Amino acid sequence: MSWLIAGCVLPSMAVCWIASFAVRRWGRQVGLVDRPGHRKIHAEPMPTSGGLAIWLGIVLPFAFGELALRMLEAQPSLAAALPQLIAPHVTGLIQQSGRLWGILGGGTVLMLLGLADDRVGLDWRLRLTVQTAVAIVMVHLGWRATLFIDMPWLTATLSVLWIVGLINSFNMLDNMDGLSAGVAAIAAAMFATMMLLTHRPDNNQPQLFVAGFLFVIVGSLCGFLWHNRPPARLFMGDAGSYLIGYLLAIGTLTATFAGANLPRHAILAPLCVLAVPLYDTATVVAIRLREGRSPFVGDKSHFSHRLVELGLSKPRAVLTIYLATATCGLGALLLGQLNPLGASIVFLMVGCTLALVAILETVGRRRR
């Protein structure tokens, strides 16, 4: 599988890394700049055009791949000359290309929405309306969780909430250098690994297409993190956070985690991998609502901020959240291989991790 990982990660990482240099300059010229003050923790104006670089790091490799597929389709003799590891998958890639570009089309709409919000600041009601509309369209086109429930209206509603929830979760998580992009890269890598370990029920083969899609996301995020690592020279902005939240949501809805010979409890794997960012979002929203404030107006009540208040440096606070996310994700990797008792232990481990997060949050809040 090393060819799949390298072939997906390296090109997208290179494209995003190079594109980030260009958008750092372009972002300042067009006014895509986040200025310090109020709840902002950075000291200097920072370009927020990184989301465009992440988008390019994902779309351009896929566009090149689409061009190559069309050439192979027009010249079957070329396909016959491909290595044995690649040739059997050409037909499947061609068949799936329409669905891929449907996913990227929805992501492009959200990326442009984020760019507009970064540039002029959009009302939260407009942002939420567009996000929900994109989610509804994608669910209508077939990206939805089944959850072993014979109630299409319920699974469709939950799928829309999942997409919109992850979009805003990663948007809220984007509050320190390298945090949102790093957590998203860890989550995407975990999900991609699951796809290689979890075979499709219909043919008992690894889910290579979904894994490849997720590894492309990992590559683009790694290229961006070179510019976003502390001290950051580029922010992803709403354009980037909307895009990666959406792509992770669609990736999990496309994947098969349970069914046939796979244990049903494995369907909870996405909740385990994303337990820490989802918990942080839920607690922040609860705090804002309890204090009579809008959940869409930023503040410093995030877990990362509380770790800094406890005395950690910002890079160490980010690393702590990385490790907590990885801990939950590593447990989730095993769900498809475990019986109910083993799965219960994994869920208990995730619960203990969240309990530790809750303790640290509570201590940080009391010291404010």
N, C-alpha and C positions, 0 to 999 in steps of 0.2 A: 504493500500500500504506500510505500515511500514515494513512488512516482506520482501518485494522486496528490499527496500532501505537498510535495515540492512544486508540482505543476500548477497547483491552485494558489498556494501561499506566496511563492516568490514573485510571480508577475504582478499580482495585485499590490504586494508590498512595495515593489519598485515603482509602480505607477503612482501610488499615493505619496510615497516619499518625495518623488520628483515634483509632483503637482503641488505639494504643500509649499515648496519654495516659491512657486509662482503665485499662489493665492495669498501668501503672506504679504506680498507687495500689492497685489490687486485689491485685497480686502481693505487696506488702508486708503487706497485711492478712491474707492466708491463709498466709503463711510461705514463699512462693516467693521466697527471697532467697539469693543466693550471698555468703557472708561471706569476707573476706580471710584469708590465712594459708596455710601449707604451700606449694603450687605456684602459688597464685593471685597474680596480679600487680596486681590492683586494690586500692586502699587503703580503700575504703568498702563497706559492704554494698550489694548491687545487686539489684534485682528481676529475676527470671529468667522472667518471664511473657511475653516478647516472642514466643515461638512461637505463643501463642494469637492475638496480633495479626496475625501473618503468615498464620495459618490463616483468620482472618476476612477478611483482605484478598484471599484467593483464593476462599473459599467464597461470601461474600456477593455479589460481582459475578456469579458463575456462577448463584447462586440467583435473582437478579434477571433474568438472561438467560433462565433456564429458565421463569420466570413469563411473560416477554414472548413466548417461543416458544409456550407453551401458548395464549396469547391469539391469536396469529397462526394457530395450528392451528384454533382454534375459529371464527375470523373470517377466512376466506381473503381477503376483500376488503381487509383491512388489509395483508396481505402484498403485494397488488398495488400499494399506494400507496407501498411502500418504495422508496428510491433503487435504481437499476439495479446499483450495486456490491454491494448487500446481498441483494436479493430472490432471486437465483439460488441462494443458499446456505442459505436457510431450511429447505428439506426435508432437506438433509444435516445441518444442525445438530440437527434434531429426531431424526433417525436415530442420531446419535452421542451423544445426551444420556445414554442408559443407560450407555454405556461410560465417559463422563466421570464420572458419579456413582459408578461402581464404583471408578475411580481415587481419587476424593476420599474414598470410604468407607475404603479402605486407609490413606490418609494420615491420616484422622481417628483411626483406631485407634493409629497410631504417635504422633500428636501427644498423645493421652491417655496413652499409655505414657510419653512423655517428661515430661509434666506430673507424673505419679506419681513418676517417678524424681527430678525436680527437687524435689518436696515431701518425700519420705521416703527416697529413695535405695534403688534396687532392686538386687538381686544381678545381676551381669553375665550369669549363665546364664539368668535369667528374661528379661532384655532381649533377649538373642540368640535365645532360643527364640521369642518373640513376633515379632521382626523376620523370622526365617526362616519362620515360619508365614504371615505376611502375604505374603512374597515367593512362597512356594509357591502360595498361593491365586491370586495375580495371574498367575503363569506358567500355572497350570492354566486360567485364564480366557482365556488367549490372548496375554498380553504376554510375548513371548519373542523372542530374537534368532535369526535363521535361520542366519546366518554361512555360507550356501551349503554346509551340512553335512547330509547325509541321515541324521542320527542324532538323533532327537528327544530321547532321554534325555540326550544330551550337551549339546544346546543348551538344554534345560530346566535342567539343573544349572548351566551357565554363567550363565544368566539369573538364577537365584536368587542365585548368588554375586555377580553384578553389582549387584543391588538391595541385598543386605545389605552389600556392600562400600562402596557409595556412602553408605548411611545412616551407617555408622561413620566413613567418611572425613571427611564434613562435621562429624560430631560431634567428631572429634579436631582438626579444623581450627579449631574455635571456641575459640581460646585467646588472642585479642587483639581489642580493640575494632574492629568493622567487618570483620574478616577473613573469617570463614566466609560471612556474608551478601553481602559484596562479591564474593568469588570466585564464589559461586553465581549472583549477578546477571550477572556477566560471562559465565559459562558458558551460562546460560539465554539471554542475548541472542545469543551466538554460534550456539547451536543453532537459535534462532528464525530468524535470518538465513539459516542453511543451508536451512531448510525453504522459505523464499521463493525461494532460488536453485536448489534441487534439485526438479525437477518429478517428480510421481508417474509411474511407468512406465505405468500403465493409461490415464491420460487426458492426460498431458503438461501438467498444471496444477500450480502451486505448492501445497505442503502447508499450506493456510491454517489448517485446524483445529488441527494440531499447533503451528504457529507462534503462533496466538492463545493457545493454552493456555500456551505458554512465555512469551509477553509478559505475561500476567496474573501469572505468577510473578515476572517482572522488576519489574513495577509494585509488587507487595506488598513485595518486598525493598527497593526504593528508598524506599518509605514508612517501613519499619522502620529503614533506615540513617540516617535523620534523627535518630533517637533513639539509635542504636548507634554513630554516628561518634565518634571520640575528642574529648573524654572522654565515654564512654558514660553514658547515663542509664538504659539498659535492655539486658538481655541476652536473647538468644533462648532460652537454656537447651536442654536435650535435646529438649524439645518442638519447637522450631524447627529444630534441626539434623537430627533424625530426619525431619521433614517435608520439608525441602528436598532432602536427599539422596535420599529415596524418590521425590519428584516428578521430579527430574532423571533418575533411573534409568528411571522409567516413560516419561518423555518421549522418551528416546533409544531405548527399546524400541518405542515407538509409531511413531517416525519411519522413513522410508525413506531410507537413505543411498546404497545401491547396488542394482544389479539392472537387467535389461533393457538399455537404452542407457547406463546409468550404470556407470562403472568400479568394479570390485570393491574396489579399494584404498580407496575412499571409506568403506567400512564401518569403517575405523579412525579416522574423524573424532572420535568421542567420546573415544577414548583420547588423541588429541592435545589436545583442548580441556581435558581433565581431567588432563593429564599431571603438572602440578605438585602438585595436592593428592593425587593417587594416589601419586606418588613420596614425598611427605612422609609419608603414612600408612605406606607399606611400610618406609621407613627407621626410623621411630619404633617400629613393631612389632618389627622386627629387633633394634634396640638393646635394647628391653625384654626380649625373649626371650633374647638373648645374656647379659644381666646377671641372668637368672633371675627376672625380675619378670613380673607379669601384663601382657599387652598392653592390658588394659582399665583399668589404673590410671594416671592422668595424671601427667605430669612436665613438665620444661622441655627436652626434647630435640627439639622441633619446629624447623623451619627458621626460623620467625619469632623464636623465642627466641635462636637463634644469631646472627641478624642484629643483634638488640639487643646481644648480647655483643660483637659486632664494633664497636659504637659508634653504630649507627643509633638514632634515636628510634623509639618504637613506631609512630607514624603513618607514618614513612618505611619501616619494615620492612614494614608492611602494604601500602604503595604499591608497594614492590619486588615483592611477591608478586602484586599486581594486574597489574603490567606483565609479569611472567613468564608469568602465565596468559593475558593478552591476546595476547602474542607467539605462544604455541603455538596459541591459538584462531584468530588471523588466518590462520596458515598452513593450518589445517584447513578454513577457508572455501573454499579453492581446490581441495581434493582432488577434488571431483566434476567439475572442469573440466580436470584435468591428465592427461597420459599417464603411464605408469609412471616415466619419467625425472623428470618434474616432481614427481610424488608422492614419489619418493626424496629429492629436495632438501628437500621439506617435512619428511619424517621426519628427515632429517639436521639440519635447523634445530631441531626439537623436541628431538632428542638433544643438540645443543649447549647448548640452554637448560637441560636437566636436568644436563648436565655442569657448567655454571656453578653451578647450585644445589648440586651435590655438592661442588664446591671450596669454596664459601662455608660449607657445613655442616661440612666437615672442619676448616677454619681455626677456626670458632667452637668446635668441640668441643675442639680442642687448647688453646685459650685458657682453658678452664674450669678 
